[in-house]
Amino acid sequence: MNIIEDLNWRYATKRYTNKPLSEEQVNTILETIRLSATSLGLQPFEIYDIRSTELRTQLREAAYNQPQLTEASHVLVFAVWTEVTEAMVDEYLQFVASTRNRELAQLDGFRKSILSYLGNKETEDIIKWASNQAYIALGKAMAAAAQLRIDSTPMEGFNNQTVDELLGLKEKNLHAAVMLTLGYRDTENDPLAVAKKVRKPIHQIHRII
């Protein structure tokens, strides 16, 4: 299989069977998220893997009763940072220095660049910036799932504030940006499982200048 075949195979699954994923499969997808590129390398998000049946039922209510939240094998919530403090930057740079066996002082210029870029941003701007990074990782996760022949659904259609409250994110300076469900399509109950993929032809979106 190649990436084009994988992406032609995948679609935004609307109905799932109850067949569970293995921990190995989930860990592979989580690893693709961990290895995703992010601005400044800061990885400004956390992944909440919702295993609680009660919580998933509540998430379904917050997502306007979309059945994927209770039918899929796994539900991942991408919770993004709402602030970037000097302490957070210093912790990150200490990690960089120890990982690459460098002196912390060698990263002073990098520290100034990070703080110059993010230090004066308002909460809404930080959330937008962090969400952009989460979406890059989300795309990697969906591509990895398709390669494993695991179905996925990216979900923005939910009440973010309600999800923040359900997961206690606000007090952790986090905000629910997007969710991803993972599992196996229910071909009997999901009409989109056999529907032809609808995408514009390349000449309508590709411009050479």
GIURRA-V801108 format. One record per residue. N is the residue number from 1. RES is the residue in one letter. PHI is phi in radians with two decimals (none if undefined). PSI is psi in whole degrees, -180 to 180 (999 if undefined). D_LAST is the distance of its C-alpha to the last C-alpha in Angstrom with 2 decimals. Layout:
n:N res:RES phi:PHI psi:PSI d_last:D_LAST
n:N res:RES phi:PHI psi:PSI d_last:D_LAST
//
This chain:
n:1 res:M phi:none psi:143 d_last:32.53
n:2 res:N phi:-2.04 psi:174 d_last:28.86
n:3 res:I phi:-1.08 psi:-35 d_last:26.53
n:4 res:I phi:-1.17 psi:-42 d_last:25.09
n:5 res:E phi:-1.09 psi:-41 d_last:28.70
n:6 res:D phi:-1.06 psi:-46 d_last:29.67
n:7 res:L phi:-1.30 psi:-28 d_last:27.09
n:8 res:N phi:-1.21 psi:-30 d_last:27.94
n:9 res:W phi:-1.27 psi:-39 d_last:31.54
n:10 res:R phi:-1.35 psi:155 d_last:31.29
n:11 res:Y phi:-2.71 psi:168 d_last:31.43
n:12 res:A phi:-1.34 psi:95 d_last:32.65
n:13 res:T phi:-1.13 psi:131 d_last:36.33
n:14 res:K phi:-1.74 psi:-28 d_last:38.66
n:15 res:R phi:-2.35 psi:138 d_last:42.00
n:16 res:Y phi:-2.09 psi:156 d_last:43.25
n:17 res:T phi:-1.46 psi:177 d_last:46.37
n:18 res:N phi:-1.62 psi:7 d_last:48.59
n:19 res:K phi:-1.11 psi:126 d_last:47.90
n:20 res:P phi:-1.48 psi:153 d_last:47.32
n:21 res:L phi:-1.44 psi:156 d_last:44.83
n:22 res:S phi:-1.42 psi:159 d_last:46.33
n:23 res:E phi:-1.09 psi:-34 d_last:46.13
n:24 res:E phi:-1.10 psi:-43 d_last:44.35
n:25 res:Q phi:-1.11 psi:-45 d_last:41.57
n:26 res:V phi:-1.11 psi:-43 d_last:41.25
n:27 res:N phi:-1.10 psi:-35 d_last:41.31
n:28 res:T phi:-1.11 psi:-44 d_last:38.46
n:29 res:I phi:-1.16 psi:-42 d_last:36.27
n:30 res:L phi:-1.09 psi:-36 d_last:37.45
n:31 res:E phi:-1.18 psi:-35 d_last:36.62
n:32 res:T phi:-1.15 psi:-34 d_last:32.97
n:33 res:I phi:-1.16 psi:-45 d_last:32.95
n:34 res:R phi:-1.07 psi:-36 d_last:34.66
n:35 res:L phi:-1.53 psi:-1 d_last:32.22
n:36 res:S phi:-1.13 psi:148 d_last:29.09
n:37 res:A phi:-1.20 psi:140 d_last:26.84
n:38 res:T phi:-2.44 psi:154 d_last:27.63
n:39 res:S phi:-0.99 psi:126 d_last:26.79
n:40 res:L phi:1.11 psi:6 d_last:29.07
n:41 res:G phi:1.26 psi:15 d_last:30.76
n:42 res:L phi:-1.39 psi:-16 d_last:33.11
n:43 res:Q phi:0.80 psi:64 d_last:33.14
n:44 res:P phi:-1.43 psi:50 d_last:34.04
n:45 res:F phi:-2.74 psi:163 d_last:35.52
n:46 res:E phi:-2.21 psi:153 d_last:38.51
n:47 res:I phi:-1.89 psi:119 d_last:38.97
n:48 res:Y phi:-1.73 psi:115 d_last:42.01
n:49 res:D phi:-1.66 psi:102 d_last:43.23
n:50 res:I phi:-1.49 psi:107 d_last:45.45
n:51 res:R phi:-1.78 psi:-21 d_last:48.40
n:52 res:S phi:-1.18 psi:125 d_last:50.95
n:53 res:T phi:-1.08 psi:-41 d_last:51.75
n:54 res:E phi:-1.09 psi:-46 d_last:52.83
n:55 res:L phi:-1.14 psi:-39 d_last:49.64
n:56 res:R phi:-1.16 psi:-35 d_last:47.51
n:57 res:T phi:-1.12 psi:-41 d_last:49.56
n:58 res:Q phi:-1.19 psi:-37 d_last:48.97
n:59 res:L phi:-1.14 psi:-37 d_last:45.23
n:60 res:R phi:-1.07 psi:-42 d_last:45.28
n:61 res:E phi:-1.11 psi:-40 d_last:47.00
n:62 res:A phi:-1.24 psi:-18 d_last:44.43
n:63 res:A phi:-1.85 psi:31 d_last:41.66
n:64 res:Y phi:1.03 psi:38 d_last:43.20
n:65 res:N phi:1.12 psi:33 d_last:45.14
n:66 res:Q phi:-1.27 psi:124 d_last:42.29
n:67 res:P phi:-1.19 psi:-18 d_last:44.23
n:68 res:Q phi:-1.00 psi:-32 d_last:41.86
n:69 res:L phi:-1.13 psi:-27 d_last:43.33
n:70 res:T phi:-1.93 psi:-15 d_last:46.75
n:71 res:E phi:-1.63 psi:-32 d_last:46.01
n:72 res:A phi:-1.19 psi:159 d_last:43.46
n:73 res:S phi:-1.16 psi:-43 d_last:44.73
n:74 res:H phi:-2.37 psi:148 d_last:42.92
n:75 res:V phi:-2.21 psi:121 d_last:41.40
n:76 res:L phi:-1.95 psi:131 d_last:39.25
n:77 res:V phi:-1.92 psi:124 d_last:38.64
n:78 res:F phi:-1.54 psi:108 d_last:35.95
n:79 res:A phi:-1.81 psi:118 d_last:37.67
n:80 res:V phi:-1.74 psi:158 d_last:35.55
n:81 res:W phi:-1.11 psi:149 d_last:36.82
n:82 res:T phi:-1.95 psi:-3 d_last:37.70
n:83 res:E phi:-2.69 psi:158 d_last:38.32
n:84 res:V phi:-2.32 psi:110 d_last:37.67
n:85 res:T phi:-1.73 psi:165 d_last:40.73
n:86 res:E phi:-1.06 psi:-37 d_last:41.48
n:87 res:A phi:-1.10 psi:-39 d_last:43.83
n:88 res:M phi:-1.16 psi:-41 d_last:41.11
n:89 res:V phi:-1.13 psi:-44 d_last:38.85
n:90 res:D phi:-1.13 psi:-37 d_last:41.84
n:91 res:E phi:-1.10 psi:-43 d_last:42.72
n:92 res:Y phi:-1.10 psi:-44 d_last:39.24
n:93 res:L phi:-1.18 psi:-33 d_last:39.30
n:94 res:Q phi:-1.11 psi:-38 d_last:42.76
n:95 res:F phi:-1.15 psi:-43 d_last:41.47
n:96 res:V phi:-1.04 psi:-47 d_last:38.63
n:97 res:A phi:-1.09 psi:-44 d_last:41.23
n:98 res:S phi:-1.23 psi:-37 d_last:43.70
n:99 res:T phi:-1.17 psi:-39 d_last:41.22
n:100 res:R phi:-1.75 psi:7 d_last:39.84
n:101 res:N phi:0.96 psi:52 d_last:43.22
n:102 res:R phi:-2.11 psi:159 d_last:42.15
n:103 res:E phi:-1.32 psi:138 d_last:44.03
n:104 res:L phi:-1.02 psi:-35 d_last:43.10
n:105 res:A phi:-1.08 psi:-26 d_last:43.04
n:106 res:Q phi:-1.18 psi:-15 d_last:40.11
n:107 res:L phi:-1.78 psi:11 d_last:38.00
n:108 res:D phi:-1.02 psi:-42 d_last:38.91
n:109 res:G phi:-1.11 psi:-41 d_last:35.52
n:110 res:F phi:-1.11 psi:-42 d_last:33.84
n:111 res:R phi:-1.03 psi:-46 d_last:36.42
n:112 res:K phi:-1.09 psi:-38 d_last:35.68
n:113 res:S phi:-1.13 psi:-44 d_last:31.93
n:114 res:I phi:-1.09 psi:-49 d_last:32.67
n:115 res:L phi:-1.18 psi:-33 d_last:35.21
n:116 res:S phi:-1.15 psi:-38 d_last:33.08
n:117 res:Y phi:-1.35 psi:-41 d_last:30.27
n:118 res:L phi:-1.89 psi:-18 d_last:32.57
n:119 res:G phi:-1.06 psi:-32 d_last:35.91
n:120 res:N phi:-1.84 psi:8 d_last:35.59
n:121 res:K phi:-1.32 psi:142 d_last:33.75
n:122 res:E phi:-1.31 psi:166 d_last:35.73
n:123 res:T phi:-0.95 psi:-45 d_last:36.71
n:124 res:E phi:-1.09 psi:-36 d_last:34.17
n:125 res:D phi:-1.23 psi:-38 d_last:31.33
n:126 res:I phi:-1.13 psi:-44 d_last:32.72
n:127 res:I phi:-1.07 psi:-43 d_last:32.99
n:128 res:K phi:-1.11 psi:-46 d_last:29.38
n:129 res:W phi:-1.07 psi:-48 d_last:28.20
n:130 res:A phi:-1.14 psi:-37 d_last:30.63
n:131 res:S phi:-1.13 psi:-38 d_last:29.74
n:132 res:N phi:-1.02 psi:-39 d_last:26.08
n:133 res:Q phi:-1.21 psi:-39 d_last:27.49
n:134 res:A phi:-1.10 psi:-36 d_last:29.87
n:135 res:Y phi:-1.22 psi:-32 d_last:27.19
n:136 res:I phi:-1.07 psi:-47 d_last:25.45
n:137 res:A phi:-1.14 psi:-37 d_last:28.91
n:138 res:L phi:-1.03 psi:-45 d_last:29.54
n:139 res:G phi:-1.09 psi:-41 d_last:26.63
n:140 res:K phi:-1.10 psi:-41 d_last:27.97
n:141 res:A phi:-1.12 psi:-41 d_last:31.42
n:142 res:M phi:-1.18 psi:-38 d_last:30.48
n:143 res:A phi:-1.15 psi:-41 d_last:28.76
n:144 res:A phi:-1.13 psi:-42 d_last:31.87
n:145 res:A phi:-1.07 psi:-44 d_last:34.14
n:146 res:A phi:-1.07 psi:-39 d_last:32.48
n:147 res:Q phi:-1.09 psi:-33 d_last:32.94
n:148 res:L phi:-1.50 psi:1 d_last:36.60
n:149 res:R phi:1.03 psi:44 d_last:36.82
n:150 res:I phi:-1.93 psi:133 d_last:37.62
n:151 res:D phi:-1.39 psi:154 d_last:36.57
n:152 res:S phi:-2.59 psi:155 d_last:34.99
n:153 res:T phi:-2.44 psi:114 d_last:34.29
n:154 res:P phi:-1.36 psi:137 d_last:32.29
n:155 res:M phi:-2.30 psi:118 d_last:34.18
n:156 res:E phi:-1.85 psi:-15 d_last:33.41
n:157 res:G phi:-1.38 psi:75 d_last:36.02
n:158 res:F phi:-2.70 psi:162 d_last:38.94
n:159 res:N phi:-1.41 psi:104 d_last:40.78
n:160 res:N phi:-1.04 psi:-41 d_last:39.52
n:161 res:Q phi:-1.13 psi:-39 d_last:42.52
n:162 res:T phi:-1.12 psi:-43 d_last:44.95
n:163 res:V phi:-1.14 psi:-40 d_last:43.40
n:164 res:D phi:-0.98 psi:-43 d_last:43.53
n:165 res:E phi:-1.19 psi:-43 d_last:47.22
n:166 res:L phi:-1.06 psi:-38 d_last:47.98
n:167 res:L phi:-1.72 psi:1 d_last:46.61
n:168 res:G phi:1.10 psi:41 d_last:47.83
n:169 res:L phi:-1.42 psi:-34 d_last:44.40
n:170 res:K phi:-1.02 psi:-44 d_last:44.82
n:171 res:E phi:-1.22 psi:-13 d_last:47.57
n:172 res:K phi:-1.72 psi:9 d_last:45.41
n:173 res:N phi:1.00 psi:44 d_last:42.58
n:174 res:L phi:-2.24 psi:162 d_last:40.39
n:175 res:H phi:-2.55 psi:133 d_last:38.74
n:176 res:A phi:-1.23 psi:116 d_last:37.98
n:177 res:A phi:-1.73 psi:-44 d_last:34.23
n:178 res:V phi:-2.78 psi:157 d_last:33.83
n:179 res:M phi:-2.14 psi:156 d_last:36.04
n:180 res:L phi:-2.37 psi:122 d_last:35.65
n:181 res:T phi:-1.74 psi:147 d_last:38.29
n:182 res:L phi:-2.37 psi:142 d_last:38.90
n:183 res:G phi:2.91 psi:-143 d_last:41.23
n:184 res:Y phi:-2.25 psi:133 d_last:41.71
n:185 res:R phi:-1.08 psi:144 d_last:40.90
n:186 res:D phi:-1.71 psi:94 d_last:43.84
n:187 res:T phi:-1.17 psi:-22 d_last:43.07
n:188 res:E phi:-1.35 psi:-29 d_last:46.14
n:189 res:N phi:-1.97 psi:-4 d_last:45.30
n:190 res:D phi:-1.97 psi:102 d_last:41.50
n:191 res:P phi:-1.09 psi:-24 d_last:40.24
n:192 res:L phi:-1.29 psi:-12 d_last:36.63
n:193 res:A phi:-1.11 psi:-27 d_last:37.72
n:194 res:V phi:-2.01 psi:6 d_last:37.66
n:195 res:A phi:-1.38 psi:147 d_last:35.01
n:196 res:K phi:-1.21 psi:139 d_last:31.86
n:197 res:K phi:-1.16 psi:135 d_last:28.76
n:198 res:V phi:-1.90 psi:110 d_last:26.55
n:199 res:R phi:-2.49 psi:143 d_last:22.80
n:200 res:K phi:-1.08 psi:148 d_last:19.90
n:201 res:P phi:-1.16 psi:154 d_last:18.44
n:202 res:I phi:-1.03 psi:-33 d_last:15.29
n:203 res:H phi:-1.17 psi:-16 d_last:13.36
n:204 res:Q phi:-1.52 psi:-14 d_last:14.23
n:205 res:I phi:-2.14 psi:-8 d_last:12.83
n:206 res:H phi:-1.85 psi:125 d_last:9.91
n:207 res:R phi:-2.21 psi:128 d_last:6.35
n:208 res:I phi:-1.77 psi:125 d_last:3.80
n:209 res:I phi:-2.08 psi:999 d_last:0.00
//
